[in-house]
Amino acid sequence: MLIDFSPVRESGVKLLDFAQRFTFHELRLAVNAYVNATLDLLADCDDAVLTFEPYDPEANDPFAPESERHIGWNLAHLVLHVTASLEEGAAFCSILGRGVPIGGRLRYEPDWRTFTTRAQVIGRLEESRRMCLAYLDTLPDPPHLDVLRDMPEQYITFFGQLNAPANLLLGLMHWDEHLAQMRNTKAQAQAALKA
């Protein structure tokens, strides 16, 4: 099940409160749904489509090297980006859910330039699914829902406090936000390569 994040995006509901709407079983289903939706989107994509650099006038990645700050992200890059964020959310979910307070970042994103084939991109999606579901398997019964992630105040102001499931939802919401970009990039790539 893909999640409707409009209460968070449009109504100001904080992820901590939004998380109360979901069981961990439903969150597992959501992890699978986002991976499956992306696999479906990429089903007819070959290596050329996955590595096509789209035109994106809004591209602005402040964390990228200056030479790459304003380039459009290809589909392979987008997959690596969303999987890295979801894995970070799942890792925090596991640690906090086991009652261990923690902060900082737990994120690793592979170098998108090394992902040039369909097999690599599909493998990354399946690897991420396996990792995220495995993190959820580490939760005790019942998980600690009162342990919150230690975050800088500006993040708390934006996202609110985050417990175990709220961290996983943060990763899923980030993936959800990039689905339209993936569809647009795919359409650009297919049109350009057809011409």
Helices and strands as residue ranges (DSSP letters): H 6-11, H 15-19, H 24-42, H 47-51, G 66-68, H 75-97, G 112-114, H 118-137, H 153-159, H 164-194
